């Protein structure tokens, strides 16, 4: 069943064409992601589909009986209303019944409470209430009776997401849904959206999220839409093949253009018998031969300032705020080249720790000692503050006119802008006209221009396109200084960090040696052990004879060896089925029903693989 049809849609701003004659559709059960560079029209296309902007040409049509729901980047709510009133805004009888019941509980009117209770019971809305409370709890939108005006910006964004999920639209349209979510929230949302019943169209830069949730990817490149029926890994493979084919075709056209131009030059000037059709064809060939094939990638090769032996020392650091201890006795001495990620729930104090290191917040106890040679480069969540009516080139030249590079020569601010994908025709453009992602790329360039040797990055991946993220990852991987990162992007953290600071209850900070995926696997194993210990305690409290603690195994039993061998076979079989499904989903002949079943099975396979791989890892320790 087709939910959405986008036909021949075009949009331009002034002389800039964002996209032209875009056509695609979304059917029930499809989970589609839109991928493109910053400034190429992703959010504009989303807003047109949501009815918040108009196209210059074409049409957007929803199936008449379905209800779409849109998550904006900057949601607007009535600040005088409470979280409860906002999140349960809707026309369905279940929403109204649950809202009436929640409001009745605030009173001492037993008759009103009983009447509201019976209404919820009559409509069988208890499941709805449980699900709604789970969503509110998982997304940490604030107290139910707290006014929206008292919420932080991140809470407002999460409130918008909670409201959307609770209202259960037939088609979810999400613009960067993982922004302002911590890692546990992202993993919960990932699981929620993976359900086969959810139909989804979204823009996101979170590559793990893309890979695990979506079964189709649309790429907007040079104003043209390319379709890939598969997850993010499949998209990367097929996109690379497309670029190679385009390169071969472009080279072929260049050779043909040379031959045609040679033919034209050989013809007598006075001869009027030249083939007009052949002359006209040269123009088409020239256009095809001039297509961009090799992707422009941001480049940055400036010289890092020297870093001494004494870098940054944290001595028993404590931070308390409003009677709550955020950090309790943190000790650490940074070594050259150390790259640490910071993990913890929203509000735990991650950004506060960064600000204390920078001297923007005072410590409540202990001390922070910074070495004399340390030059911080800080990229903050709210650090994008350009001067009013400032132009792109001015934002760079006020830091430096020329920057020394590793190759021994200076590079001008204008050349640096071009390397960072700001072509000459953008240099005198007003910064306020840039897209959100382009502003963040310019801000990142400002930070790196100062040649820091200690980078402090607070959510650097928000709103950056995947191309820029890849370049930033490569830059950080080769960076010889120290890096301290707060990020909810698991792919980014896995690629960059060597260890983690994990914020835990009571302000304790655990230093974990490894990246995020390794930490997650360790936590799964630790949770299993904790559950086992709890079960043994319960058995003991009931007066039963508890089993003797098992001694560490030196080798696998015969049964475990058989299980280990079977797991290897199962994992190989599931990987093969996953590849076959991905290939099947990529064929244009696949109908909607078949695609829906394939997407459901793909979700089951991913879950099974994760479970079996974890068990395989447990057994592999004793092989």
N, C-alpha and C positions, 0 to 999 in steps of 0.2 A: 504494500500500500504506500503510495507516494504521499509524503507529508509536505514537502516544500519543492517548488520549482522556481529556479532563477534562470530567466531567459534573456540573453543578449544584453546584459546590464553593462553600462559604461559610466565612468565618472572621471572628471578632470577638475583640477583647481588652477584657474588661470590658464597658462600655457602647458602646465604639467598634466599629462595623461596618466592617471593611476592605473586604470584597467579599461579594456574595451571589449565589448561583446562577450562577457563572461556568461557561461551557461553550465548549470549543473543541477542535480536534484538530490534530495535526501528521502529515503524510504524508512518505514517503520523498522526499528531495531538497528539501524546503521549508527555507527559512532565515527564521525568525520572530523578531522582536524584540518585547519587552514594554516599553512606554513609560508612565510615570506620574510624578506628583509624589512627592517624598520623603514618607515616612510614610503612603502610601496602600496599601501591602501588596505591593510588587513582590517584595522578598526573601522575604516570608512565603509567597507563592504559589510561588516557585521552590523553597523548602525543602519545601513540601508535595508538590510534584511529585517531588522527589528522595527523598522518604521520610524526611526529617529532622524533619518536623513533621506534625501531624495536622490535618485539616480538621474543622470542626464538623459539616459535612454534605457529601454528595456523594461522588464516587469519582474516582480517578486510575488508569487502566489502561494498561499498556504491552503491546504485542503480545508474545506469549509467546516468540518466537524471537529477539527483538532484545535488544541490550545497551545500556543508557543509561550515560552518564558525566557526572558533575556536578562543576563547578568552584566551590568555595565561596569566600566572601570571606576566611575565616580558616582555611585548610587546616591540618590537624594531622598531623605525621609523627613517627616514632620518631627522636629526635635522635641516637641512637647509631649508626644506619645511615648508610651513605655515600650520596652522590648516585646512584651506579650501582645500588646495592641498592634504592633507593627508586624510581627512575625505571623500572626494569625489573621492578617488582612486577606479577605477572600470571600467569595459568594457561596461556597459549598456549605450545606447544612452541617457537615461534620466539623468544619472549621468554626462556625458560629457556635455550635454546641460546646466544643472544648473551650472556646474563649469565654463563654458564659459561665462554665463550670469553674474555670480558673479565677474569674472575677468574683464569683460567689464565695470561694474559699477565703477571700480577703475579708469577708464580713463575718459577723456572728449570727447571721440570720439562718437558723437551721432549716426553716421552710424553703428559703431560696436555694440553699445548698442541695436539699433533697430534690427539689424540682429540677435543678440543673443536672443532678446526678442521673435522674430518671430519663432525662432527654438524651444524655450521652449514651445511656444504656439502650434506649429505644432505637437509636440510630446505629448502634453497634460501633461507636466511635472510639472505644477504648484502645484498639490497636493503633488507630490514628494518633491518639494522644501519646501513647508509648513511643511511637516512631518519631513524632514531633519533638518530644522531650529528649530523645536520643540524639537527634540532629542538633538541637540547641546546645546540649551538653558537649557533644563532640567538637562543635565549632566555637565554643566558649564565647558566646555573644553577649555575655553580661547577665546580671540578675534579671529575671522576668519582669520585675516591677521597676526597673531602673529606666529613667527617661533617656531617650536616644541621644539627646543633646549632651549627656555626660559620658558617652562612649568615645573611645579613641577611634582614629581613622581606620585602623585595622579591624576593630570590632564592628564598625559600621559596614565594612566590606563583607565580613563574615555573616553579619545579620542579613544582608541582602542575599547571600548564598543560602542561608538557612530558610529564609522566607520563600525563596524560589523552590527549594527541594521539598518543603512542606506542602506547598500548593500543588505539587505533582503535575506540572504541565506535560503535554504529550511530547513536545520537542523542546529540549534544553539548548539554549544558545548562550555560550559562556565565553566571555572575553577575559583571558588570563585568570582562571578560577583559583590557581594555587598561590597567587600573590597574597601576602598577609596571613597565610596558613603556616603553622609549624609542621614539623615532619610527621608527627603522629596524626595530625588532621589530614595531611595530604594522603597518607597511606589509607586512612579511613575513607576519604572521598574516592580514591582510586578503586577501592573495593566496591563502594556504593555504585559508582558509575559503570562498573564492569558488568552489572546485572544485565541479563539479556533483554529485559523489558524496557530499558532506558534507550531513548533515541536522542542523539547528541550531535551538536555542531559547535566546535570551539576553536579558539586561538589560545595556544599555550607554548611556552619555550621549554617546559619541563620534559626532557627527553625520555626519562623513565616512565613518566605519566603517559606520554604519547604512545610509547611502545606497549604498555600494559593495558591501555583502555581502548585505543582506536583501532578500527578495522579498515579505515580508508583515510588517505591523506591527499589533500588538494594543495598544490604548490603554485603560488602566484609569482611568476618570474618574468620580468620585462613586460608586464601587462597581460601576459598570456597564462591561462590556467592549465596546469598539467595534473592528471589524476593517477593515483596509485592505490590499487585495492589491496591493502595489506597494512601491517603496523609500521612503526618508525624504522626498524631494522630493514624491512623489505623496501621501504621508501629510499633509504640511503643506497642500497644496492642498485635499484632500478634507476635512480636519479643519476648515479655515476655512469651507468650504461648509456643513459640519454645524453649526457654531456659528451661522452666519447663519440657517440654517433653524430652529434651536432658538430663536433670538431672535425670529424672526417668529412662530413658533408660540406662544411664551410671551406675546408682546404680544397676539395674538389671544385667548388664554385670559383675559388680564387684562380685555380689553374685554367678553368674554362674562360674566366673573365680576361686573363692575359691573352689567350688565343683569339678571343673575339675582338679585343682592342687592337691586336696586331693586324687582324683582317681589315678592320675599319681604316687603320692608318695606311694600308697598302692600296686602298681604292683611290682612283683619280679624283681630285677635288671637283672637277667639272662634270664628272659622270653623274647622271641623274638616275641611274638604274639601280642604285643601292637598295637592298631589301629593307623597306621601312619596318617590317615586322621584326627583322633581325636586329636592327638598330634599337628598336623599343625593348627587345628582349635583353639587351645589354644592361639596361637600367635595372631590370629585375634581378639579373645575375649579380650586379654590383651590390645591391641591397642584401642579398643572401650571403655574399662573400664578406660583408663588413659586420656581420653579426658577432656580438661578444660571445666568446666561448670560454676562455679561461676566466674563472671567477676572480673579481677584484677582492682581495682580502686586506683588512687593515694590517698595517705594518708598524712596528715600533722597535727600534734598536738603539735607544739612547744608552749612555754610560751610567751605570749605577754608582753612586758615591760610596767611597770606601767605608767598610764597616769594621770597627775595632773589636777587640776581644771581649770587652764588657758591653753587652747589648741592652737587655732589659731584665730586671730582677723583680719578682713579686715575693715579698716577705710577709707571710701570715696576714694577707690582705683580708679585711672585713668590710662589708658594706651593708648597713641597715637603713631602712627607709619606712617611715610611718609604723614603727614597731615590728616590721617584718625584716628578717635577715635574708638578704639576697645572696651574699657571698660570705662564707664562714671559714676563714683560715686558709686562703689559697697561697701556695708556695710554688714558684717555678722560676728557673733561670733559662732564658732563651739562648740557644746556640745558633751560630751562623747557618743559614739555609733551612732552618726549621719552619715547617708549614703546619699550622694547627687550625683545625676547624672547631667551631663552638656549636654545641647542640643542646637544646632545651626547649620547654614550652614557652609560648608567648608570655611576657611579663615576668620571666624568671630572673632577668637581670643581665642578659647577654650584651645588649647595647650599652648598658650602664658600665660594664667591665671595660669595654672599649673606650668609653669617655673618660674613665678614671686613668687609664694608661696615657691618654692624650692630655690629661690635666684639666679636662672640662668638668669633672666631678671630683669631689673630695672623697678620700677614703674615710671610713668610720674607725678603722684600726689597721695596724700594720703599716707597711710603707712600700712604695713603688720607686725603684731606682733606675733611671735611664742613662745609658752610656753617652759620652760626649760626642761620639761620631754618628749617633742615630739621627736619621732624617725620616720622619714619618710621612707617609702618603696616605691620607684618609679619604675613603669613599663612603659617604654616609647615606642613609635612606632619605634624609631630607636636605641633602647638601646641594641640590640643584638650585642655586640662587644667582641667576644671571642679572646683570643690570638692565633696567628698563630701556627698551629700544636699542639694546646692544646687538651688534651684528656678529655673525659666526667668526669672522677673522679677528675681530676686536677681543673676543673672549680668549683667544689664544695669544695674541701679541701682548696683552697686558701681563702675561706670565713671562714670555720671552720672545724676542724677534728671531733668534737663531738658537738651535739646540745641537750640542756636540753628539756625534754618533760613534758606535763601536768601530766603524771603518775609518775613523780619523778625520772626518770632515764635518762641517756644520751643515745643518739642514734648516731651511727657512720655515717660518710658521705656515706660510701658504703651502709649501710642499708637504709639510707634516699633515695638514688638513686633508690633502689629496690622498695621502697614504692611509688616512683613517676614513676613507670613503666619503669625503666632502669635496666634490668636484668644484672647479673654479666658479661655475655659475651659482654655487651656493655660498661662496665666501662672504658676500655682502648681503645675504638674506638675513632678515630679522630672526633672532633666535626664537621669538614667540611663535613664529610660523612653523617651526620644526615639529615633528611628531614626538611623542613622549620618549620613544626609543632612541631617536636621533639626539635629543637633548641629553639623555643618559650617556650616549657614546661620546658626545662633546665634553661632558663632565669628566668621564673616565680619561679622556685625552689630557685634560687640564691636570688631573692628579698625577699621571705618568710623566708629564713634561717637567715636573719638579725634581726628577731623578731621585726618588726616595730609595732608601735601602731597607726600610721596614714598612710593609704595606698593611694597613688595617682596613678591611673591606666589610662593610655592613650591608648585607643583601645586595651584592653587586650584580646579580643575574636578573633582577626584576626589570622587565620590559626590554631587555636586550634580545636581539634576534639571535638565532642559532649560529649563524655565520660569525657574528661578533663574539659569541660565547666561546666558540672553538678557538678563535685567535687569542682571546684572553686566557684560556686554559693553557695554550701552548706557551704564551709569554710567561705565565706564572710557573709552569713546569721548569723553565730554563732560568728563572729568576734566582740569583745567588743570595739575595738577602732573606729576611724573615717575612713570613706571611701569616696574618691572623684573620680568620674569616668567620663571619656569621652568615650562614646561607641555608635556605630550605631546599636548594637544588641538589638532590642526592647524586646525580650524575656528575655535577661540578665538583662536589666534595670528594667523591670517590677518585676522581682524576687528579686532584691537587694535593689533598692533605696527607700527612704522614701519621698524625695522631689527632685525638679529639679531647676537648674539655667538655664533659657532659654535666650539665646542671641537674642536680638531684634535690629532693626535699630537704629543707633545713639549711639551704645555702651551701651544701657540700658539692664540691666539683671533682668529678672523677677524671683522671687522666688515662684515656684509653689508647693503647698503641695500635693504631690501625685506622682505616677509613670508615665511612658510615655503613656500608654493606657488611663489613666485617664486624662492626659493633652490633648491628642488628642480628646477625647470626649468633653472636655471643649472648645477646639478651634472650633470644629464643631458648638457647641451651640453659641459661641461668633460670629462666621462668619455669622450665620443666623440672629443674632440680628443686626449686622453691616449692612447687606443687607437690613433689614427691615427699619433701620434708614435712609439709603441712599435713599430708595424708598419714604419715607415720605418727605425728603428734596426736592427731585425732584418734588413731587406733590405740595409742598409749593411754589417752584420757578415758577411753571406754573400758579400760581394764583388760584389754586383750594383750596377749603376748606379742610385742612388736618383733618384727623380723630383725635379725642381726644386720648391722650395716654391712652392705656388700663391700668386699675388698676390691680395690682397683684391678681390673682385668689385665692380665698380661697378654692374652691372646683370645681370639674369638672362639666361641663354642662351635660345634659342627652345625647347629641350627642357624647361628648367626652368619657363618660362612656361606651357607646356602642362601640366606636372606641377602647378604652382600652381593653375591653373584647375580641373584634375581633382580636386585635393584639396578645393577648396571645394564641388564637387558631391558628392564622397564624404561629406564631413562633414555636409552638409545631408541627404543620403539616410540616413545612419546615425542622425542625430538624429530624423528622421521615423520610422524603424523602431523606435527606442527608445521614442518616444512611443506608437506603436501597440501595442508589446509591453506597455508599462505599462498602457495602457487595457484590453487584452485580459486581463491578469493580474488586473485589478480586478473582472472580472465573476464573479458568484457561480457561474455555470454551468461555469466552467473546471474540468476534471477534473485529478486529480493528475498523470497522465502528461504531459498538455499543459502543465501548470504547470511541471513539471520541465524539459521541453524549452525552454520560454520562459525559465526562469531561466538555463539554460546559455547560450542565445543572448544574453541580456542581458549576461552576463559577457564574452562574446566582443566584443560591441558596445562596451562600456566600454573594453576593452583596445585595440581598433582606433581608437576615437575619440582616446584618449590618444596613440597612436603617430602618427596622421595630424595631430592638432593640433600636436604638437611639430615635425613636418616643415614644416607650414604656417608656424609661427612662424619657423623658420630661413629659409625663402624670403621671408617677408614683409619681412624686414629690407632686402631689395634691390629691393623693388617701388617 
